[in-house]
Amino acid sequence: MVRSEALKVVKACPTSMGCLMKDDADIQEATETLTNSLMGHIQYINSETRKTGTTASAKRRKRFFKAENYGLDFNRDLPNDLPDGETPETQESKRALMVTAYNSGDPPNWPSIKKMMDETYCGQRHDVHERLSMEVFLKRWPFIGKVRRHFSYDSV
């Protein structure tokens, strides 16, 4: 069965499979090469499934947890320390102030917005970690992407 499928592929795309002359010998050789490659891959998948009960790729996916899927570094990207004098309530009130300022239609006070964006960085990163949809995330943090270099990494 694998050989017949390999032959179909080679006949459909002979030059892609290296059959420049498109004669029977070239097609036969390309078919053998593709058949051997496919059989080797099938044997590998079957041996991994037999050993572990899952394929190798499924096993690789399981070893990552949510944060690693997003490439987060807990030491840098998920800060747990709020700035001095901040509480979760003050963070939320600043976020609400920024949403109100954005929705008001008035030109924003950029220095004030930048300062609040810096101070609420911890909440922003935690929202990223929560995997909110982009629509929800941008409604919660409307100035993301609008304030240039809003977080100073030298303070991390």
Number of C-alpha atoms within 10 A of each C-alpha: 7 14 16 11 13 20 20 13 16 24 18 11 13 20 14 12 18 14 20 11 11 15 10 10 11 18 21 15 15 22 25 16 14 19 19 15 12 15 13 12 12 12 11 14 15 15 15 15 15 11 10 10 12 14 16 16 10 11 14 9 10 8 8 11 9 11 16 11 9 12 9 15 11 11 9 11 18 19 16 13 9 15 13 7 6 12 12 12 9 13 20 14 13 17 23 14 14 21 17 12 17 17 12 10 8 8 8 14 9 12 10 11 20 18 12 17 24 16 21 23 20 19 20 21 16 15 17 17 15 12 13 13 11 10 10 12 16 14 14 18 20 18 21 15 10 10 13 9 12 18 16 9 8 5 5 9
